[in-house]
Amino acid sequence: MATAKKTPAKKAPTKAPAKKVLVQSKVVAKAKPDEEFRMPMEVKDWIDQAASRMKSMQGKIDRLETEITELKSYKKWAEHRILGSSYE
């Protein structure tokens, strides 16, 4: 009797290892507390002017918002006053 050759069992296919994604690290240079930076006077003046404009505009926005709320409350009062009046 001839014996049949035994074939080795096939291994289940394995997944290829996932590719590693390279993560670029950002190196941030931290300023030392005693380190001082200098800027041209034109830049400093421009920043000061911009800050002043922003402060002025914020004040204007605040005034307008309060005016809107006052006008809304007056409108509501006037509607009740006008529509609620009768000639009898």
Order of alpha helices (4+ residues) and beta strands (2+ residues): alpha
